[in-house]
Amino acid sequence: MSTQKFLKIFEQTYNDTYNYTLKYIICKCNNLNDVDDIIQETYLQFYKALINGKEILDKQAYIIAIVNNKIKEHFKLNDKIKTISVFQESNDEEFKIDLDARHRFRIRFYNKRKHR
Protein backbone atom coordinates (compact mmCIF):
# COMPACT_ATOMS: atom_id res chain seq x y z
CA MET A 1 0.00 0.00 0.00
CA SER A 2 1.32 3.43 -0.85
CA THR A 3 2.08 6.20 1.64
CA GLN A 4 -0.66 8.32 0.10
CA LYS A 5 -3.23 5.61 0.80
CA PHE A 6 -2.05 5.29 4.44
CA LEU A 7 -2.28 9.06 4.86
CA LYS A 8 -5.76 9.13 3.35
CA ILE A 9 -6.99 6.33 5.65
CA PHE A 10 -5.33 7.99 8.64
CA GLU A 11 -6.77 11.42 7.84
CA GLN A 12 -10.28 10.04 7.32
CA THR A 13 -10.12 8.05 10.58
CA TYR A 14 -8.68 11.02 12.45
CA ASN A 15 -11.49 13.30 11.23
CA ASP A 16 -14.15 10.69 12.06
CA THR A 17 -12.88 9.82 15.55
CA TYR A 18 -11.11 12.90 16.94
CA ASN A 19 -14.06 14.59 18.69
CA TYR A 20 -15.26 11.38 20.32
CA THR A 21 -11.72 10.42 21.35
CA LEU A 22 -11.06 13.87 22.81
CA LYS A 23 -14.27 13.78 24.88
CA TYR A 24 -13.47 10.25 26.05
CA ILE A 25 -9.97 11.22 27.20
CA ILE A 26 -11.22 14.35 28.98
CA CYS A 27 -13.77 12.25 30.89
CA LYS A 28 -11.15 9.68 31.92
CA CYS A 29 -8.17 11.94 32.60
CA ASN A 30 -8.31 14.39 35.48
CA ASN A 31 -5.48 16.59 34.23
CA LEU A 32 -6.28 18.58 31.10
CA ASN A 33 -2.58 19.26 30.52
CA ASP A 34 -2.06 15.58 29.72
CA VAL A 35 -4.90 15.29 27.21
CA ASP A 36 -2.83 16.58 24.27
CA ASP A 37 -0.01 14.14 25.02
CA ILE A 38 -2.39 11.19 25.20
CA ILE A 39 -4.13 12.19 21.95
CA GLN A 40 -0.80 12.59 20.16
CA GLU A 41 0.55 9.27 21.41
CA THR A 42 -2.71 7.52 20.50
CA TYR A 43 -2.82 8.68 16.91
CA LEU A 44 0.89 8.11 16.47
CA GLN A 45 0.47 4.50 17.59
CA PHE A 46 -2.53 4.14 15.27
CA TYR A 47 -0.51 5.50 12.34
CA LYS A 48 2.35 3.10 13.08
CA ALA A 49 -0.13 0.20 13.13
CA LEU A 50 -1.43 1.25 9.70
CA ILE A 51 2.06 1.50 8.25
CA ASN A 52 3.02 -1.90 9.67
CA GLY A 53 0.10 -3.43 7.79
CA LYS A 54 -2.11 -4.29 10.75
CA GLU A 55 -5.64 -5.04 9.60
CA ILE A 56 -7.99 -2.86 11.63
CA LEU A 57 -11.66 -3.56 11.05
CA ASP A 58 -13.18 -1.19 13.63
CA LYS A 59 -10.91 1.82 13.71
CA GLN A 60 -12.78 3.70 16.46
CA ALA A 61 -12.70 0.68 18.78
CA TYR A 62 -9.00 0.23 18.05
CA ILE A 63 -8.27 3.88 18.88
CA ILE A 64 -10.28 3.68 22.13
CA ALA A 65 -8.31 0.56 23.08
CA ILE A 66 -5.08 2.52 22.52
CA VAL A 67 -6.48 5.42 24.58
CA ASN A 68 -7.35 3.10 27.46
CA ASN A 69 -3.82 1.70 27.48
CA LYS A 70 -2.28 5.17 27.33
CA ILE A 71 -4.45 6.39 30.21
CA LYS A 72 -3.50 3.33 32.30
CA GLU A 73 0.20 3.96 31.61
CA HIS A 74 -0.29 7.62 32.51
CA PHE A 75 -1.97 6.85 35.83
CA LYS A 76 0.59 4.17 36.73
CA LEU A 77 3.42 6.63 36.22
CA ASN A 78 1.61 9.41 38.12
CA ASP A 79 0.85 7.09 41.04
CA LYS A 80 4.51 6.13 41.27
CA ILE A 81 5.62 9.74 41.11
CA LYS A 82 3.11 10.80 43.79
CA THR A 83 4.38 8.19 46.23
CA ILE A 84 7.97 9.37 45.91
CA SER A 85 9.10 12.11 48.20
CA VAL A 86 12.42 13.54 47.11
CA PHE A 87 12.74 15.29 50.44
CA GLN A 88 12.20 12.24 52.63
CA GLU A 89 14.97 11.51 55.07
CA SER A 90 16.74 8.22 54.82
CA ASN A 91 19.49 6.51 56.75
CA ASP A 92 20.62 4.79 53.57
CA GLU A 93 23.22 6.62 51.54
CA GLU A 94 21.82 5.25 48.30
CA PHE A 95 18.54 3.73 47.12
CA LYS A 96 16.73 3.12 43.84
CA ILE A 97 13.49 4.67 42.72
CA ASP A 98 11.75 2.69 40.01
CA LEU A 99 9.57 5.12 38.06
CA ASP A 100 8.95 2.83 35.14
CA ALA A 101 9.70 -0.82 34.50
CA ARG A 102 11.66 0.18 31.40
CA HIS A 103 13.79 2.83 33.08
CA ARG A 104 15.62 2.77 36.38
CA PHE A 105 16.77 5.92 38.09
CA ARG A 106 19.39 6.02 40.80
CA ILE A 107 19.21 8.82 43.31
CA ARG A 108 21.86 9.32 45.92
CA PHE A 109 21.27 11.01 49.23
CA TYR A 110 24.44 12.06 51.00
CA ASN A 111 24.78 12.59 54.67
CA LYS A 112 26.07 16.15 54.96
CA ARG A 113 28.05 15.33 58.08
CA LYS A 114 30.10 12.70 56.25
CA HIS A 115 31.08 14.96 53.35
CA ARG A 116 32.23 18.07 55.20
C-alpha positions in Angstrom: 0.0 0.0 0.0 1.3 3.4 -0.8 2.1 6.2 1.6 -0.7 8.3 0.1 -3.2 5.6 0.8 -2.0 5.3 4.4 -2.3 9.1 4.9 -5.8 9.1 3.4 -7.0 6.3 5.7 -5.3 8.0 8.6 -6.8 11.4 7.8 -10.3 10.0 7.3 -10.1 8.1 10.6 -8.7 11.0 12.4 -11.5 13.3 11.2 -14.2 10.7 12.1 -12.9 9.8 15.5 -11.1 12.9 16.9 -14.1 14.6 18.7 -15.3 11.4 20.3 -11.7 10.4 21.4 -11.1 13.9 22.8 -14.3 13.8 24.9 -13.5 10.2 26.0 -10.0 11.2 27.2 -11.2 14.4 29.0 -13.8 12.2 30.9 -11.2 9.7 31.9 -8.2 11.9 32.6 -8.3 14.4 35.5 -5.5 16.6 34.2 -6.3 18.6 31.1 -2.6 19.3 30.5 -2.1 15.6 29.7 -4.9 15.3 27.2 -2.8 16.6 24.3 0.0 14.1 25.0 -2.4 11.2 25.2 -4.1 12.2 21.9 -0.8 12.6 20.2 0.6 9.3 21.4 -2.7 7.5 20.5 -2.8 8.7 16.9 0.9 8.1 16.5 0.5 4.5 17.6 -2.5 4.1 15.3 -0.5 5.5 12.3 2.3 3.1 13.1 -0.1 0.2 13.1 -1.4 1.2 9.7 2.1 1.5 8.2 3.0 -1.9 9.7 0.1 -3.4 7.8 -2.1 -4.3 10.7 -5.6 -5.0 9.6 -8.0 -2.9 11.6 -11.7 -3.6 11.1 -13.2 -1.2 13.6 -10.9 1.8 13.7 -12.8 3.7 16.5 -12.7 0.7 18.8 -9.0 0.2 18.0 -8.3 3.9 18.9 -10.3 3.7 22.1 -8.3 0.6 23.1 -5.1 2.5 22.5 -6.5 5.4 24.6 -7.3 3.1 27.5 -3.8 1.7 27.5 -2.3 5.2 27.3 -4.4 6.4 30.2 -3.5 3.3 32.3 0.2 4.0 31.6 -0.3 7.6 32.5 -2.0 6.8 35.8 0.6 4.2 36.7 3.4 6.6 36.2 1.6 9.4 38.1 0.9 7.1 41.0 4.5 6.1 41.3 5.6 9.7 41.1 3.1 10.8 43.8 4.4 8.2 46.2 8.0 9.4 45.9 9.1 12.1 48.2 12.4 13.5 47.1 12.7 15.3 50.4 12.2 12.2 52.6 15.0 11.5 55.1 16.7 8.2 54.8 19.5 6.5 56.8 20.6 4.8 53.6 23.2 6.6 51.5 21.8 5.3 48.3 18.5 3.7 47.1 16.7 3.1 43.8 13.5 4.7 42.7 11.7 2.7 40.0 9.6 5.1 38.1 8.9 2.8 35.1 9.7 -0.8 34.5 11.7 0.2 31.4 13.8 2.8 33.1 15.6 2.8 36.4 16.8 5.9 38.1 19.4 6.0 40.8 19.2 8.8 43.3 21.9 9.3 45.9 21.3 11.0 49.2 24.4 12.1 51.0 24.8 12.6 54.7 26.1 16.1 55.0 28.1 15.3 58.1 30.1 12.7 56.3 31.1 15.0 53.3 32.2 18.1 55.2 
